[in-house]
Amino acid sequence: MEDVRELFDKTSRSYDLMNHLFSFSVDAAWRRRLVRESEATEGSRVLDLCTGTGDVAIYFGRKVKGAHVTALDFSAQMLERAREKVARAGLEDRVALRQGDALNLPWRAGSFDVVCNSFGLRTLEDRGKAVAEMARVASPGGRVLILEFLPPPPTLFGALYSWHLHTLMPALGGALSGYRRSYSYLSETVASFPSPERVGEMMKQAGLQRITWELLTGGIACLFKGTRS
């Protein structure tokens, strides 16, 4: 875990750019979609896990009137970047940043109306436990959403993306950040991420209902949704 924390600390300055490159610059549209489909309403309590540099938390703060957004990450340097972006957006009174572990959340059951995790589940040591924790802190009727990259699909586009992911991204990310190993690691976590069906089963085992998922941009990413019973 400490190795992964160091990895994210060291790549925090290039993280946003590399996310855009990982996704062919459509990751911002994916995040906005997550916010729209969260069904958050005025005054909703939102928890954004593995917030990174805070993009999803900022979208919630901007788009959902009166939302109370808590954004958690285990990387201090990522949170520092998020703090800068939250301040530039003028959302300090609506977005609270907190350092912590997504596998051991400090809140009691039912604390949030919306719980989400964007591009962070694949980097966690115990994905099933992470999903269970998300479900635990969601309120009855609350929404749980996961946005994540998938292994390249067996298509021509998938073959192009596989080259992009495993060859271009480590080289480019290493050149920009000075830490090629970090981007090789991130590429490997995409390749090893389980199928949508397996993630859906994790959500079911965690007690979620009305579980659905939708493939995005030719199947390189997926948006999962579930509701706490």
CORURGI-V520444 format. One record per backbone hydrogen bond with DSSP energy under -0.5 kcal/mol. NH is the residue of the N-H (numbers start at 0). CO is the residue of the C=O. E is the energy in kcal/mol with one decimal. If there is no record, write none. Layout:
BEGIN
nh->NH co->CO e->E
nh->NH co->CO e->E
END
This chain:
BEGIN
nh->4 co->0 e->-2.4
nh->5 co->1 e->-2.4
nh->6 co->2 e->-2.1
nh->7 co->3 e->-2.2
nh->8 co->4 e->-2.5
nh->9 co->5 e->-2.6
nh->10 co->6 e->-1.3
nh->11 co->8 e->-1.0
nh->13 co->10 e->-0.7
nh->14 co->10 e->-0.8
nh->17 co->13 e->-2.4
nh->18 co->14 e->-2.2
nh->19 co->15 e->-1.9
nh->20 co->16 e->-2.0
nh->21 co->17 e->-3.0
nh->22 co->18 e->-1.7
nh->23 co->20 e->-1.0
nh->24 co->19 e->-3.8
nh->25 co->22 e->-0.9
nh->29 co->25 e->-1.9
nh->30 co->26 e->-2.4
nh->31 co->27 e->-2.2
nh->32 co->28 e->-2.0
nh->33 co->29 e->-2.3
nh->34 co->30 e->-2.0
nh->35 co->31 e->-2.3
nh->36 co->32 e->-2.7
nh->37 co->33 e->-0.6
nh->37 co->34 e->-0.8
nh->38 co->35 e->-0.9
nh->39 co->34 e->-0.5
nh->42 co->64 e->-1.8
nh->43 co->40 e->-2.5
nh->45 co->43 e->-0.7
nh->45 co->67 e->-2.6
nh->46 co->113 e->-2.6
nh->47 co->69 e->-3.0
nh->48 co->46 e->-0.7
nh->48 co->115 e->-3.1
nh->49 co->71 e->-0.6
nh->50 co->71 e->-2.4
nh->53 co->50 e->-2.1
nh->57 co->53 e->-2.4
nh->58 co->54 e->-2.3
nh->59 co->55 e->-2.5
nh->60 co->56 e->-2.4
nh->61 co->57 e->-2.2
nh->62 co->58 e->-2.8
nh->63 co->59 e->-2.3
nh->64 co->62 e->-0.7
nh->66 co->63 e->-2.0
nh->67 co->43 e->-2.9
nh->68 co->66 e->-0.7
nh->68 co->93 e->-2.4
nh->69 co->45 e->-2.9
nh->70 co->95 e->-3.1
nh->71 co->47 e->-2.6
nh->72 co->97 e->-1.7
nh->75 co->73 e->-0.6
nh->78 co->74 e->-2.1
nh->79 co->75 e->-1.8
nh->80 co->76 e->-1.9
nh->81 co->77 e->-2.5
nh->82 co->78 e->-2.7
nh->83 co->79 e->-1.8
nh->84 co->80 e->-1.9
nh->85 co->81 e->-2.9
nh->86 co->82 e->-2.2
nh->87 co->83 e->-2.1
nh->88 co->84 e->-1.8
nh->89 co->86 e->-1.2
nh->90 co->85 e->-2.3
nh->93 co->90 e->-1.9
nh->94 co->90 e->-2.3
nh->95 co->68 e->-3.0
nh->95 co->93 e->-0.5
nh->96 co->94 e->-0.5
nh->97 co->70 e->-2.6
nh->99 co->72 e->-1.7
nh->101 co->99 e->-0.5
nh->103 co->100 e->-1.4
nh->109 co->135 e->-1.7
nh->110 co->107 e->-1.0
nh->111 co->136 e->-2.5
nh->112 co->44 e->-1.9
nh->113 co->44 e->-2.0
nh->114 co->142 e->-2.7
nh->115 co->46 e->-2.5
nh->116 co->144 e->-1.6
nh->117 co->48 e->-0.8
nh->118 co->116 e->-0.6
nh->118 co->146 e->-3.7
nh->122 co->119 e->-1.2
nh->123 co->120 e->-1.5
nh->129 co->125 e->-2.1
nh->130 co->126 e->-2.3
nh->131 co->127 e->-2.3
nh->132 co->128 e->-2.4
nh->133 co->129 e->-2.0
nh->134 co->130 e->-2.4
nh->135 co->131 e->-2.4
nh->136 co->132 e->-1.9
nh->137 co->133 e->-0.6
nh->137 co->134 e->-0.7
nh->138 co->111 e->-3.1
nh->140 co->227 e->-2.7
nh->141 co->138 e->-3.1
nh->142 co->112 e->-2.3
nh->143 co->225 e->-2.8
nh->144 co->114 e->-2.4
nh->145 co->223 e->-1.9
nh->146 co->116 e->-2.5
nh->147 co->145 e->-0.5
nh->147 co->221 e->-2.2
nh->149 co->219 e->-2.4
nh->154 co->152 e->-2.2
nh->158 co->154 e->-2.3
nh->159 co->155 e->-2.1
nh->160 co->156 e->-2.7
nh->161 co->157 e->-2.5
nh->162 co->158 e->-1.9
nh->163 co->159 e->-2.3
nh->164 co->160 e->-3.0
nh->165 co->161 e->-2.8
nh->166 co->162 e->-2.2
nh->167 co->162 e->-1.7
nh->168 co->163 e->-2.5
nh->170 co->166 e->-1.3
nh->171 co->167 e->-3.2
nh->172 co->168 e->-3.4
nh->173 co->169 e->-2.2
nh->174 co->170 e->-1.9
nh->175 co->171 e->-2.3
nh->176 co->172 e->-2.5
nh->177 co->173 e->-2.3
nh->178 co->172 e->-0.5
nh->181 co->178 e->-0.9
nh->182 co->178 e->-1.0
nh->183 co->179 e->-2.1
nh->184 co->180 e->-2.5
nh->185 co->181 e->-2.1
nh->186 co->182 e->-2.0
nh->187 co->183 e->-2.1
nh->188 co->184 e->-2.0
nh->189 co->185 e->-1.4
nh->190 co->186 e->-2.1
nh->191 co->187 e->-1.7
nh->192 co->189 e->-1.3
nh->198 co->194 e->-2.2
nh->199 co->195 e->-2.8
nh->200 co->196 e->-1.8
nh->201 co->197 e->-2.0
nh->202 co->198 e->-2.2
nh->203 co->199 e->-2.1
nh->204 co->200 e->-2.7
nh->205 co->201 e->-1.4
nh->206 co->203 e->-1.8
nh->207 co->202 e->-2.2
nh->208 co->226 e->-3.1
nh->211 co->224 e->-2.5
nh->213 co->222 e->-1.7
nh->215 co->220 e->-2.9
nh->218 co->215 e->-0.6
nh->219 co->215 e->-1.2
nh->219 co->216 e->-0.9
nh->220 co->215 e->-1.3
nh->221 co->147 e->-2.4
nh->222 co->213 e->-2.2
nh->223 co->145 e->-3.3
nh->223 co->221 e->-0.6
nh->224 co->211 e->-2.9
nh->225 co->143 e->-2.1
nh->226 co->208 e->-3.0
nh->227 co->141 e->-2.9
nh->228 co->206 e->-0.9
END
